[in-house]
Amino acid sequence: MRLRTSVAATVGALALVITLPSSAGAAEGAFTYQHLNQAGMERIAGLMDPQSRECITLPEVRDGAPAHSPRNHTNATATVFAGVDCEGPHFSLRPNGGHASERLKVRSVVFS
């Protein structure tokens, strides 16, 4: 009887672990920004459900002109940086709608 109870408890615990959300380490929502493409045209790009506590260098602006006008529609605070690899001056954008003007130039971001 004890063996059956132990097996049932183990199977139940395993089922619970499997059904847990896998995005526990990610901010939920979108983070968008504007940048110039190679032709010099204004474009909007973004990150969807970005990883938390991991520096993300914005791929479109790594080597070119920085991005601007960031909008944080994730559920985490976004700290944007003027330099790549989350270096240089930084500014925090609140969750769920924090934004900045085109005067704020960004190249990387990290989410809390």
C-alpha positions in Angstrom: 0.0 0.0 0.0 2.8 2.4 0.9 4.5 1.7 -2.5 1.4 2.6 -4.4 1.0 5.9 -2.4 4.6 6.8 -3.0 4.4 6.1 -6.7 1.2 8.1 -7.0 2.8 11.0 -5.1 5.9 10.9 -7.4 3.8 10.8 -10.5 1.6 13.7 -9.3 4.7 15.8 -8.4 6.2 15.1 -11.8 3.0 16.1 -13.6 3.0 19.4 -11.6 6.6 20.2 -12.5 5.9 19.5 -16.2 2.9 21.9 -16.3 4.7 24.8 -14.7 5.2 27.8 -17.1 8.5 27.7 -18.9 8.8 31.5 -19.1 9.7 32.0 -15.4 13.0 33.6 -16.4 11.5 35.9 -19.0 9.8 39.2 -18.9 6.3 38.9 -20.5 5.3 41.3 -23.2 7.0 43.4 -25.9 9.8 45.9 -25.8 10.0 48.1 -28.9 12.4 50.8 -30.2 13.0 52.7 -33.4 16.2 52.7 -35.5 17.5 53.5 -38.9 18.0 50.6 -41.4 20.9 50.4 -43.8 19.0 52.6 -46.3 18.6 55.3 -43.7 14.8 54.6 -43.3 13.2 54.7 -39.9 12.1 51.3 -38.7 10.4 49.8 -35.5 11.9 46.7 -34.0 11.3 44.8 -30.8 11.9 42.0 -28.4 9.0 39.7 -27.4 9.1 38.0 -24.0 12.8 38.9 -23.5 15.0 36.9 -21.1 15.3 38.5 -17.6 18.6 39.5 -15.9 20.5 39.0 -19.2 22.0 41.9 -21.1 20.6 42.1 -24.7 22.5 44.2 -27.2 20.0 45.3 -29.8 21.1 43.6 -33.0 20.1 46.3 -35.4 22.2 48.9 -33.7 25.3 47.0 -32.6 27.5 48.7 -35.1 25.4 51.6 -36.6 23.5 54.5 -35.2 21.8 53.9 -31.8 18.1 53.2 -31.4 15.8 55.6 -29.8 12.2 56.0 -28.5 12.1 52.8 -26.4 8.7 51.5 -25.2 8.5 48.9 -22.4 5.3 46.9 -22.6 6.7 44.0 -20.6 5.9 43.2 -16.9 9.5 44.0 -15.8 11.5 47.1 -15.5 13.7 47.7 -18.5 17.1 49.4 -18.0 18.4 50.7 -21.3 22.1 51.6 -21.9 23.8 53.9 -24.3 26.5 51.4 -25.0 26.6 47.7 -26.2 26.9 45.0 -23.5 24.9 47.1 -21.0 27.7 49.7 -20.6 27.7 53.4 -20.3 24.9 55.8 -19.1 21.6 54.1 -18.4 17.9 54.9 -17.9 15.1 52.8 -16.4 11.7 52.3 -18.0 8.9 51.2 -15.7 6.9 48.1 -16.6 3.6 48.2 -18.6 4.1 51.3 -20.7 7.3 53.0 -19.6 8.7 55.0 -22.5 11.2 57.6 -23.5 11.5 60.1 -26.4 13.8 60.0 -29.4 16.4 61.9 -27.4 17.2 58.8 -25.5 19.8 56.8 -27.5 20.1 53.1 -26.7 22.1 50.1 -27.8 21.4 47.5 -25.1 18.8 46.6 -22.4 18.4 44.4 -19.4 15.1 43.4 -17.8 14.6 42.9 -14.0 
